[in-house]
Amino acid sequence: MELKRSIYKLFVTPLTLAILITITMSLIPSSRAIDIETPYAITFDIAGFDIAPKYVYMINSSSFILAGKVNGTDAIVIMRIIDPYKGLTERQIYPLVGEPTVAATNGFPVKRIAIGTSKGEILLFNVDGGRIVGYLYTILGADFYVDKLAIMKTATGSFVVAALVHDSQQIRFIYIFNEDGKGMIRIGSDPGDVTITYSGIDVYDMAPLKVITSSEIYYNASRLLIAYTLATKTVVLNISMHVNNTYVPAPNTLVEVVVYDKSAPREQRTVYGVNADSNGVARIPIPLLYGDRTYANITIRDILGNTLFFYTVTPTQLIMPKKNVFVYSVKLFGEPNTNNAIDIYGVPQFLKLSLELLDVSTAPYSYTSVALSPRGLDVNIRGLHFITSEGANRYILIYTCPQNGYLYIDQITVVGRELRTVVSQYDYIDRDHIGREVESVDAIVYKGNQFLHIALSDGRIRTYQLVGDRYTLIHIYNVGESVKRLSAYIEAKGYAYAAITSNGIQIVSIDPYLVPFLRNNLSIVATIDGYIDADILSDFSMGIMVSQTKAVVIVNLYALLSSKPVTLDDIMAPTLRLKIYLPGNETYDKVNVKFSYPAGYISSYRYSQGYLLLKPSKNGTIEIPNIIPGVSYSIDIWYDEPYIQPETKTLSTDRLGRDIEIPVTMRYKEYNLTLYIKDQFDGSPIAPYRAVIDGKTVVESSTAQKIVLKLIYGSHNIEIIPAPGHEAVYQGNTTKLFIDRDMELDIKLIRKTYRVAITLLDSLTNTPPIVPINISLGTNLPSIVFSNASMIVDLPYGNYSVLVAPAKGYENAYTSKEYTLSIARDTSITMLIDRKRYTLSISLTDTYTKNLVAPMDIYLNGTLVSSDVWNDTTIIVPYGVWTLRIAPVSGYENAYDVIEDTINIVGNTVKQYSPNRRIYDVIIDIRDVVGRVIAPLELSIYGVVSPSILIDPSNPRAILSLPYGNYTCVVRPAKGYEYIYTESRASLSVDRPKAIAITVDRVRYILSISLKDTIIGILRGRFEVYVNGTKIIDNIGGPTNITLPCGIYTVYVSPMPAFSKIYSVSKPITINLFNSTSIEIPVPRNMYTLKFVVLEGETPIRNAEITIISEETGNIFTKLVTDEYGTISTKIPFGSYRIEISHPNYETRYVMLDIDSDRQEIVYLRPTILTYIQRFLPIIGILIGIGVAIYIGLRIRAMITKRIAIEEEVF
């Protein structure tokens, strides 16, 4: 298979939180976080990233990889920890082809990460500082499923990747390539089309050598262990046997197989057996021991050894590319042998697993076979692991055999080209508690291979110690869940390890006794709700667990080994809950919180100091997770409005596990209120007053002009009232004031007053004034503005000089007037005021002719003030608003519209009016003297206005609105249609709505008509002429002329009644008569049926020729031939005809006919003499023949008689 590869880089912009807000308030500085060794857990939200994780792998203390789906697409995401408070950001995203199936790292520290998928895709990432700086992208084949990956280090520090995959036929292959991606090695049954191949084997498993040292964990590229069998082909037999007249499956049938080379000695043959399954299906592996010379005999026998079935598989079948050679249906007529094949034949060597050690450091350019194991393993083994540690001189091979329930631990070494087993031991592990097979899933070993930890699929972790040359079981710890992988604590020297299970994380120490350090209330591992996967850095500095919605990071895991067991809740960094209380009716949407934190560490990752700007919930609560012990935080709370006092809190905790709650109560600020108090006239108060705030007296008695009070933010009632004993001097003063800053308030003390009723009347109308009037009462009191006839005012005690005058802006309305008023008690007074008078000049002009065409009357407020005005007039009018009406004098009402206007007389006024002539609707219908209007017309109207209108022939009507007056209407043909219409005129007097009709006449032309007989060509009658269905002229027998208006006409002629037998009505002819025109009208004669029957006696004469000749022209009209019935039938026009009837065998006959109706004639013909002869010639011939025969007979008779007579004479 061709290697398809494409290298590219995909960068996803990290999520960025940039908050640029300047806060101008004093903050309490935060102290720097201290480095802590306490184990603690912090939580990060991942729900907002739309990631559905399947695997998680730690890169370092600040970055990790999630493999799964992103926005519904298979992908991997590099996540970076910003800090415990701002959370995570997506650093990079890489899409995948297929679902992720397996992931692997190079060990620890993490420098390379590989991901395999269900579609044969492999991504190899180069990790530097927690960031992907490059990667190799390769697809082994869309039908490949990646089962296992290994990233192996070479002696030069480069990396090689090995991938165990299987295809759709469950055939396994190993692909090996380096980071350059320029080729690969393929190991498997067939070579494919890659750079280097190792073929002819069926791959079972692979196990790179995992090396654990005190500073790193890596996989050795020079020690890749592969497990395989020789390549085989499979023959499938569907075996059934005959029982009770039917065929049923033959389960467990023993099938003997003999594989051989025909040219080889018999003793080199390989003999083995296979049993069918419970359905009678036998899958027979056949090794290609002799290449293309391999044969296989397949035999089925009964229990007595009799052969029931025999078949030979040929090399041609075995070299087919398919794994299954063929499927063969076998029907047995006896009961087969069902003994166990292994009991009889044993396990053939080719079906045992071979182990081979390869050096793939130079892949993909070459590889080297380092060593082979001389012993074969059972093909049913599972969980192959190949490990060693720093300072050890042996390798450890671990595997399980679920069928027999054993765990195997082999210590092996390389001797020459042999992979030699030095010590082999096994332990019985049985099945799990529900009967499932158990296999090894991971293993780790520590320095000198002294301690060995093996994880089983049922959750058991077995710990062995090397005693002498053999391992002794010292601990079994059951984590209660399926173990995914083990993580070695490389600094613990074998005394601790971490287990990643299907439900969480566990940290285990084994010295001096086994202690699990993590638990949950109902679980013996640390876990989270919705747990999916976990990972731990091998220095135990950090671990991570993920669910669909969150990632929980445990920091300083190594510190657990020196503490007592804890739950995850015990070490969870607490959440800070701020509960904010506001005064009054303030709202939480205006509350702001700044959470500041110092720089700190998450394990070895140092994050910078920073802050969060937060808003509380609707109930005033804010939650801030991940409050780390030993760290000092500052919290600033302020309100968007300045009248709330800001608050600052500091926080430091030394505890884990319990959330922290802090209440914050916010208060209003206090402000200064300065009161300036004056008498309404004299300035300083003339009597003591008392100050009362919100019902509480704050100043008992004072005459000061200024007092200062302290009030909190909000609404307050301020009362200044006379002090006791001085109630008759001033009225009380109450002010409602909203305090939100330092404020000043002016207060005037108002003296008590008396009631005065003032009535003010217009002297013209004895009604209230028509404009506001000011009554000035002196310097101490404001002017009073009158708007009604009377007004009641309260005035302080005293004497007043009263000036009554129009208010400002209304000086043109009234003349001023003075009065003297003395206020000593409640009183009433009436005052009169006179209007000013002005001239009103009115000028009238006609809109169209300047001079009026009718006199007008002028009215003011309905009173006639000037009559028979033709042009100008002047009137004296008092100040005010008047209704002006200008109307035509009686008898001229139809001439002008009435003018109505409201005029404001504020001075001498000139008004010019142009009365509008009344407009009337006029309907003008244009009528064609002939019929409908057939062409556009132009209507021109001459008079006061002179509009022109183009008349559409489809709607020959004009609707106009014309002013009062006399007009002349002219109708002309539109341009280009002068040949159709003549000009028409009419007078129009518009003094009311009118409807008139104007008739237009068409131009007249001569139509010359000639008639033509269309059949005979000779006109024989008189005719009537019809135009558009109307008879125009009659009794014409030749050319004639008629005069018609321009137009389109349909013309036809009809014979007069005396000639109706001769002619039919002509076809109509449509003519466009737009000039003098000549036409010829064809007139058709009536056609009648003429039928001739030609007979000889009663016998019809066929093929008689009938010639019809017109007597009018002497020409042959037609010739016809009779049919077998002696008949012809034809149509001929009215006229006189000579008929000639002829036939070669008959005498010709002539007939004269006048055709004026349908006719039928019978004509009898007489045969010619020659015809008679021809008719009787056969009879004459027969008679002559008979006569000749009689004559000859008589002659013969005579001759015979004569001879007889002669003979008689002799005797």
VEXFIKE-27721 format. One record per residue (C-alpha): x, y, z. Coordinates in steps of 0.2 Angstrom, whole numbers. Example, Ala and Ser with C-alpha at 12.3 -4.5 7.8 and 13.67 -1.06 7.14 Angstrom:
2
east,north,up
62,-22,39
68,-5,36
END
This chain:
1211
east,north,up
0,0,0
7,17,-5
11,28,10
0,44,9
6,58,20
3,76,22
11,87,34
3,103,39
1,114,55
-16,120,62
-16,134,74
-31,140,84
-30,157,91
-31,155,110
-46,162,119
-40,179,126
-47,188,141
-42,206,140
-51,218,152
-45,236,151
-54,245,165
-46,258,176
-52,259,194
-48,275,203
-50,269,221
-37,264,234
-33,246,235
-25,236,249
-10,228,241
-10,209,240
4,199,247
14,187,236
8,168,236
20,156,246
25,140,238
16,126,246
19,107,247
2,103,252
-8,92,240
-23,101,233
-36,100,219
-42,114,208
-57,113,196
-58,120,178
-73,122,167
-72,114,150
-91,114,146
-89,130,136
-77,123,124
-89,111,116
-77,96,119
-83,78,121
-66,70,128
-62,52,127
-43,52,132
-33,64,142
-14,65,143
-3,77,153
11,86,144
18,96,158
11,106,173
3,119,162
-3,109,147
-13,93,143
-21,85,128
-39,80,126
-44,68,112
-62,66,107
-74,76,98
-74,95,96
-90,103,90
-95,86,84
-79,82,74
-66,70,79
-51,80,85
-37,83,98
-36,99,108
-20,106,117
-27,114,133
-17,127,143
-19,132,161
-19,151,162
-21,151,181
-33,144,194
-45,159,191
-45,163,173
-45,144,169
-41,136,153
-38,141,135
-38,131,119
-20,132,113
-21,121,97
-34,110,89
-31,96,76
-44,87,67
-44,68,65
-49,56,52
-60,44,62
-62,42,81
-47,41,92
-43,23,97
-27,24,106
-14,37,112
4,35,117
18,46,123
37,43,123
37,41,142
43,55,154
47,69,152
34,70,138
42,75,121
31,66,109
13,61,109
5,50,96
-14,47,92
-21,33,82
-39,32,75
-52,20,68
-48,26,50
-29,22,51
-24,39,54
-8,42,65
-3,59,72
14,61,80
16,77,89
32,86,94
30,94,111
41,108,117
37,118,133
19,112,132
16,118,114
15,108,99
29,114,88
27,101,73
19,85,69
19,71,57
2,66,49
0,49,41
-14,38,35
-10,19,34
-26,15,26
-44,20,28
-49,2,32
-35,1,46
-40,2,64
-25,7,76
-24,-5,91
-8,0,99
6,13,97
23,15,104
35,30,103
53,23,104
69,33,107
85,29,97
103,30,104
104,47,95
89,54,104
77,54,89
61,44,89
53,30,80
35,25,80
28,8,79
9,5,76
-1,-11,78
-16,-11,66
-29,-23,59
-39,-22,43
-57,-26,39
-52,-45,39
-45,-44,56
-27,-46,49
-14,-37,59
1,-28,53
15,-18,61
20,-1,53
36,7,59
42,25,53
52,39,60
48,58,62
53,62,44
39,52,37
48,48,22
45,29,21
40,15,33
43,-3,37
28,-15,36
28,-32,45
14,-44,41
8,-58,30
10,-49,13
23,-37,8
12,-22,2
21,-8,-7
31,1,7
49,5,8
55,-11,19
44,-26,22
45,-41,34
32,-53,26
27,-71,27
21,-70,45
4,-67,54
7,-53,67
-1,-56,84
6,-42,95
21,-31,99
29,-25,114
43,-11,114
55,-12,129
49,0,142
64,7,152
61,15,169
76,25,176
77,37,191
75,52,179
65,46,164
54,33,156
57,28,138
54,15,125
70,7,117
70,7,98
83,-6,98
72,-18,107
55,-20,99
48,-38,103
35,-45,90
24,-60,93
19,-69,77
15,-86,69
19,-91,51
8,-85,38
-7,-96,35
-22,-97,23
-39,-102,30
-50,-115,23
-68,-114,30
-79,-130,30
-97,-129,34
-100,-147,40
-117,-156,41
-122,-174,43
-137,-184,38
-149,-188,52
-167,-193,51
-168,-189,32
-162,-171,35
-145,-163,37
-140,-155,53
-124,-146,59
-110,-158,64
-102,-149,79
-84,-153,85
-80,-164,70
-62,-169,70
-53,-163,53
-36,-171,49
-24,-160,39
-8,-165,31
3,-152,23
16,-157,11
28,-154,-4
25,-168,-17
44,-168,-21
49,-169,-2
51,-185,8
35,-191,17
43,-189,34
44,-170,31
25,-169,30
16,-159,44
0,-168,52
-12,-159,63
-30,-158,67
-44,-145,69
-61,-147,77
-77,-139,70
-86,-126,82
-103,-129,89
-111,-124,72
-101,-137,62
-89,-124,55
-71,-129,54
-58,-115,51
-43,-124,45
-26,-114,45
-14,-120,32
4,-114,33
13,-110,17
28,-121,23
34,-124,5
29,-108,-3
20,-111,-20
23,-130,-19
12,-132,-4
-2,-145,-4
-14,-149,10
-25,-165,11
-41,-163,22
-49,-179,29
-64,-182,39
-67,-200,47
-79,-208,57
-75,-216,74
-70,-232,65
-57,-223,54
-68,-224,39
-66,-209,27
-81,-199,26
-74,-184,16
-57,-181,8
-51,-165,-2
-34,-159,-8
-30,-140,-7
-18,-135,-21
-5,-122,-22
-16,-113,-35
-29,-110,-21
-17,-106,-8
-8,-92,-17
-24,-83,-19
-23,-65,-11
-38,-68,1
-35,-74,19
-50,-87,17
-46,-98,2
-63,-104,0
-79,-109,10
-84,-127,6
-100,-136,11
-98,-154,17
-112,-166,19
-108,-182,28
-117,-198,27
-111,-205,44
-107,-198,61
-89,-191,61
-76,-193,74
-77,-178,87
-61,-182,98
-51,-167,103
-38,-162,90
-25,-157,102
-27,-173,112
-23,-183,97
-11,-172,86
-5,-159,99
-2,-141,94
8,-139,78
23,-129,79
17,-116,66
2,-112,77
13,-107,92
18,-89,94
36,-85,89
45,-71,98
58,-60,89
68,-45,95
70,-32,82
81,-16,82
71,-3,72
82,12,77
86,15,58
68,13,52
61,16,39
78,13,30
82,-4,38
79,-15,53
89,-29,62
84,-45,69
93,-46,86
87,-62,93
74,-76,92
66,-86,105
67,-105,103
51,-109,112
34,-105,105
20,-98,116
1,-102,116
-8,-91,103
-21,-88,117
-10,-77,127
-15,-59,131
-7,-43,138
11,-44,131
23,-32,141
41,-30,139
50,-20,153
66,-17,162
74,-4,174
90,6,177
104,-6,183
95,-22,178
104,-35,167
88,-44,162
72,-40,153
55,-45,160
42,-52,149
24,-52,156
8,-60,148
-7,-69,153
-17,-84,146
-35,-81,150
-40,-99,145
-30,-107,159
-30,-93,171
-12,-90,173
-1,-75,174
17,-78,167
33,-68,172
48,-73,161
65,-66,164
75,-66,148
91,-60,141
100,-60,124
113,-73,121
120,-72,103
105,-73,92
95,-82,105
81,-73,116
84,-85,130
72,-87,145
82,-87,161
68,-89,174
50,-93,169
37,-92,183
18,-91,183
4,-87,195
-14,-93,195
-25,-78,193
-42,-86,189
-56,-76,181
-65,-60,189
-80,-61,201
-92,-62,186
-83,-75,176
-74,-64,164
-57,-68,157
-43,-58,165
-27,-51,156
-13,-40,161
-15,-22,155
1,-13,161
16,-16,171
30,-6,179
47,-10,187
59,0,197
78,1,199
87,-16,197
70,-24,193
68,-26,212
49,-21,213
37,-26,199
19,-20,198
7,-29,186
-11,-22,183
-25,-34,178
-40,-30,169
-52,-34,183
-44,-20,194
-31,-31,204
-13,-24,205
-1,-37,210
16,-32,217
31,-43,217
48,-42,225
64,-50,217
70,-62,229
86,-71,222
82,-75,204
63,-76,207
49,-64,210
38,-66,226
21,-59,227
20,-47,242
4,-37,239
-12,-38,229
-22,-22,229
-39,-21,221
-44,-4,215
-62,-11,211
-62,-5,193
-54,-9,177
-36,-3,176
-32,7,161
-13,10,165
0,12,179
11,27,182
28,24,189
34,37,202
52,37,197
58,45,212
50,32,224
62,18,221
48,6,219
38,10,235
24,19,226
14,20,210
-2,27,203
-16,18,195
-27,26,181
-44,16,182
-60,17,172
-67,27,187
-53,37,194
-35,39,201
-27,29,215
-10,33,223
-3,17,232
12,16,243
19,-2,248
32,2,261
31,-2,275
14,-9,271
1,-6,257
-8,11,259
-20,18,246
-20,37,248
-35,42,238
-53,38,241
-71,44,239
-86,41,251
-92,27,240
-77,22,230
-59,17,234
-52,28,221
-53,47,219
-66,51,205
-77,65,199
-95,65,193
-96,59,175
-78,53,175
-70,49,158
-51,48,159
-36,53,169
-17,55,168
-3,58,180
15,65,177
28,52,182
36,64,194
19,64,203
19,83,203
2,83,195
-13,73,190
-29,77,180
-46,69,179
-59,75,166
-78,73,163
-89,81,150
-90,97,159
-74,99,170
-56,95,173
-50,92,190
-31,95,193
-23,87,208
-6,97,212
8,89,223
2,71,222
19,66,229
15,75,245
1,62,248
14,49,251
19,57,267
1,61,273
-14,50,279
-27,44,266
-39,58,260
-54,60,249
-54,72,234
-66,83,244
-53,84,258
-40,92,246
-51,102,235
-47,120,235
-62,129,242
-74,141,233
-76,159,239
-94,164,240
-97,183,242
-114,188,248
-117,207,245
-130,217,254
-136,234,247
-145,248,256
-162,255,250
-169,249,233
-152,248,225
-149,235,211
-135,222,209
-132,226,191
-123,241,197
-111,232,208
-93,228,203
-81,216,210
-62,216,207
-54,199,213
-35,202,213
-23,187,216
-4,187,216
8,177,205
10,159,210
14,141,205
4,126,200
17,113,203
32,119,193
21,131,182
22,149,187
7,160,183
7,179,184
-2,190,196
-19,196,189
-37,200,193
-55,196,188
-69,209,185
-85,201,191
-103,205,192
-115,197,206
-130,187,203
-148,193,205
-147,189,223
-130,197,226
-119,182,226
-102,179,218
-93,162,217
-74,161,214
-67,144,214
-49,137,218
-45,148,233
-27,141,237
-21,139,255
-7,151,259
-12,164,246
-17,182,250
-31,189,239
-39,206,239
-57,210,234
-63,227,230
-82,230,228
-89,246,222
-105,253,215
-108,262,198
-116,277,208
-104,288,219
-116,289,234
-112,271,239
-97,268,250
-84,256,242
-78,241,252
-62,231,252
-59,214,259
-43,203,260
-43,185,261
-31,171,265
-35,153,271
-25,138,277
-38,125,274
-45,114,260
-61,106,257
-73,118,265
-80,133,255
-78,151,261
-92,163,264
-90,182,266
-104,194,269
-102,212,262
-113,226,268
-113,242,258
-119,259,265
-124,276,258
-112,291,260
-116,307,271
-117,324,263
-118,343,269
-134,353,266
-132,372,268
-148,382,271
-149,400,266
-165,408,274
-172,425,270
-187,436,272
-197,438,256
-195,457,256
-182,463,268
-168,449,267
-165,444,285
-180,436,294
-189,448,305
-195,434,317
-187,418,324
-190,401,314
-188,383,318
-179,369,307
-187,352,306
-179,337,296
-190,322,292
-201,326,307
-187,329,319
-182,347,325
-164,350,322
-164,369,326
-176,375,339
-176,394,336
-165,405,325
-164,421,315
-148,416,306
-148,417,287
-137,402,285
-137,384,294
-127,368,289
-134,351,292
-127,333,289
-138,321,279
-136,304,272
-140,300,253
-158,299,250
-175,309,250
-178,321,265
-192,333,270
-185,350,276
-197,361,286
-194,379,291
-209,385,302
-211,400,314
-204,398,331
-217,396,345
-225,413,349
-222,420,331
-235,410,321
-244,426,314
-228,432,305
-224,419,292
-231,405,283
-223,388,285
-210,382,272
-208,363,267
-196,356,254
-193,338,249
-175,336,243
-165,321,236
-148,321,244
-134,313,232
-120,326,235
-116,341,245
-130,353,242
-136,371,245
-155,377,247
-162,394,247
-178,396,258
-189,412,258
-200,416,273
-217,421,266
-227,434,276
-246,431,279
-257,439,266
-275,445,264
-287,440,250
-291,453,236
-304,450,223
-300,460,207
-312,461,191
-305,467,175
-316,470,160
-313,475,141
-323,492,139
-328,487,121
-336,470,125
-338,472,144
-330,455,144
-313,449,151
-298,456,141
-293,446,126
-274,447,130
-265,445,146
-265,460,157
-251,464,170
-256,472,186
-241,479,194
-242,481,213
-225,489,217
-207,484,219
-210,471,232
-223,460,224
-223,452,206
-235,458,193
-251,449,192
-256,442,174
-275,442,172
-282,429,160
-300,429,167
-313,442,171
-309,441,189
-295,435,200
-293,432,219
-275,436,225
-268,435,242
-257,451,245
-247,455,260
-253,470,271
-250,487,263
-254,501,251
-251,499,232
-250,510,217
-258,499,204
-254,500,185
-265,490,173
-256,488,157
-255,475,143
-243,461,146
-226,462,138
-228,458,119
-246,464,119
-244,483,121
-253,486,104
-269,478,112
-274,491,126
-270,508,133
-262,508,151
-272,514,166
-267,518,184
-277,514,200
-273,517,219
-276,502,230
-276,500,249
-275,483,257
-280,482,275
-293,468,274
-301,456,262
-308,468,248
-315,468,229
-312,480,215
-317,482,196
-306,489,183
-310,494,164
-297,494,150
-299,501,132
-293,493,116
-282,502,103
-290,505,85
-281,503,68
-285,504,49
-288,488,39
-284,491,20
-291,477,9
-286,475,-10
-295,462,-21
-288,455,-37
-294,441,-49
-283,426,-50
-283,427,-69
-289,444,-76
-283,455,-61
-300,465,-61
-314,456,-53
-328,450,-64
-341,451,-50
-343,463,-35
-339,457,-17
-346,461,1
-335,462,16
-340,455,34
-331,456,51
-337,444,64
-353,442,53
-357,460,51
-357,469,34
-344,482,35
-342,486,16
-353,482,1
-350,481,-19
-332,481,-18
-324,479,-35
-305,483,-30
-299,491,-14
-307,497,3
-302,504,20
-310,500,37
-306,506,55
-305,491,67
-301,489,85
-287,478,91
-291,460,91
-294,444,82
-308,446,69
-316,434,57
-316,441,39
-328,435,26
-327,441,8
-342,434,-3
-349,438,-20
-364,450,-20
-381,441,-22
-383,436,-40
-364,432,-43
-363,417,-31
-357,406,-45
-342,417,-49
-331,416,-34
-327,406,-19
-331,414,-2
-315,420,6
-314,417,25
-299,423,35
-295,426,53
-285,442,55
-276,448,70
-277,467,71
-261,472,81
-258,488,71
-262,496,54
-265,481,43
-265,479,24
-272,463,17
-273,458,-2
-284,444,-7
-287,435,-24
-304,427,-23
-303,410,-32
-315,408,-46
-326,393,-43
-320,377,-52
-333,366,-60
-331,349,-67
-334,348,-86
-336,332,-95
-333,333,-114
-338,317,-124
-330,316,-142
-342,307,-153
-338,300,-171
-351,304,-183
-349,287,-190
-348,277,-174
-334,274,-162
-318,285,-162
-304,276,-171
-289,288,-169
-281,299,-157
-289,317,-156
-282,333,-148
-294,343,-138
-289,362,-136
-299,373,-124
-297,392,-126
-303,404,-112
-297,409,-94
-286,393,-95
-281,385,-111
-278,366,-108
-275,354,-122
-279,335,-120
-274,320,-131
-290,310,-133
-287,291,-132
-299,282,-145
-302,268,-132
-310,281,-120
-315,297,-130
-320,307,-115
-311,322,-106
-315,326,-88
-309,344,-84
-310,356,-69
-312,373,-76
-314,390,-68
-329,400,-70
-330,408,-87
-333,406,-106
-322,395,-117
-320,389,-135
-317,370,-138
-308,364,-154
-306,346,-158
-293,341,-171
-285,325,-177
-269,321,-168
-253,323,-178
-251,309,-190
-270,306,-191
-276,321,-201
-282,309,-215
-295,302,-203
-304,317,-195
-309,335,-199
-308,349,-186
-323,353,-175
-328,368,-164
-340,371,-150
-343,385,-137
-343,382,-118
-350,393,-104
-344,386,-87
-355,393,-73
-359,376,-65
-355,357,-68
-358,353,-86
-357,338,-98
-357,342,-117
-354,331,-133
-343,337,-148
-346,327,-164
-331,325,-176
-333,320,-194
-322,309,-204
-313,312,-220
-323,304,-234
-316,293,-248
-322,285,-264
-323,266,-265
-323,259,-282
-331,242,-283
-331,229,-298
-339,212,-298
-331,196,-306
-340,179,-310
-327,168,-302
-332,152,-311
-339,155,-328
-332,173,-330
-348,180,-337
-359,191,-325
-377,187,-328
-387,195,-313
-390,211,-303
-383,214,-285
-385,223,-269
-369,231,-260
-368,229,-241
-355,239,-230
-353,233,-212
-369,224,-214
-379,238,-221
-386,239,-239
-378,254,-247
-383,252,-265
-393,239,-276
-397,234,-293
-379,235,-299
-373,223,-313
-355,231,-316
-342,243,-309
-349,256,-297
-343,270,-284
-348,274,-267
-342,287,-255
-338,282,-237
-330,290,-222
-312,285,-217
-312,269,-208
-311,250,-209
-326,241,-218
-332,224,-222
-339,224,-239
-349,210,-248
-362,209,-262
-378,199,-262
-388,194,-278
-405,202,-279
-419,190,-276
-422,187,-295
-404,181,-296
-403,171,-280
-403,154,-290
-388,160,-300
-376,167,-287
-372,166,-268
-368,180,-256
-349,184,-259
-336,182,-246
-334,198,-235
-319,209,-239
-311,219,-226
-303,236,-232
-294,250,-223
-302,265,-231
-289,279,-228
-289,285,-246
-299,282,-262
-298,264,-266
-303,251,-279
-308,233,-275
-314,218,-285
-327,207,-277
-328,189,-283
-346,183,-284
-348,164,-284
-362,155,-294
-372,143,-285
-367,125,-287
-379,111,-290
-377,92,-290
-378,83,-307
-380,64,-307
-379,53,-323
-383,35,-324
-378,27,-341
-386,10,-346
-388,-2,-359
-405,-8,-356
-404,-13,-337
-385,-15,-338
-374,-1,-331
-360,4,-343
-343,6,-335
-330,18,-341
-342,29,-351
-334,46,-353
-346,61,-350
-340,78,-356
-349,93,-349
-347,109,-361
-353,126,-356
-365,134,-368
-360,151,-362
-342,150,-366
-341,134,-377
-328,127,-366
-327,110,-358
-331,112,-340
-326,95,-335
-324,76,-340
-329,62,-330
-329,43,-331
-343,31,-325
-340,19,-311
-345,0,-311
-363,6,-308
-363,17,-324
-364,32,-313
-356,49,-311
-360,63,-299
-352,80,-299
-356,98,-294
-358,111,-308
-362,130,-307
-379,137,-313
-379,138,-332
-383,129,-349
-373,114,-354
-371,102,-368
-367,84,-362
-358,72,-373
-359,53,-368
-346,42,-377
-339,25,-375
-328,15,-388
-341,1,-388
-356,12,-390
-363,25,-401
-360,43,-394
-375,53,-387
-378,72,-384
-390,80,-371
-394,98,-368
-397,103,-349
-401,120,-340
-394,118,-322
-404,128,-310
-406,115,-297
-400,97,-293
-402,85,-308
-402,66,-311
-402,60,-329
-403,42,-335
-395,39,-353
-396,24,-363
-383,19,-376
-384,8,-390
-369,-4,-394
-360,-2,-411
-360,-16,-424
-342,-21,-420
-348,-22,-402
-361,-35,-407
-349,-45,-417
-336,-45,-403
-350,-51,-391
-356,-66,-402
-339,-71,-409
-336,-85,-396
-353,-92,-400
-349,-92,-419
-332,-100,-416
-340,-114,-406
-353,-117,-420
-339,-117,-433
-329,-129,-422
-344,-140,-420
-347,-140,-439
-329,-144,-443
-330,-158,-431
-346,-165,-439
-338,-164,-456
-322,-172,-451
-332,-186,-442
-342,-189,-458
-327,-190,-468
-319,-203,-457
-334,-213,-456
-335,-213,-475
-317,-219,-476
-320,-233,-464
-335,-239,-473
-326,-239,-489
-312,-250,-482
-323,-262,-474
-332,-265,-491
-315,-269,-499
-310,-281,-486
-327,-290,-488
-324,-292,-506
-307,-302,-503
-315,-315,-493
END
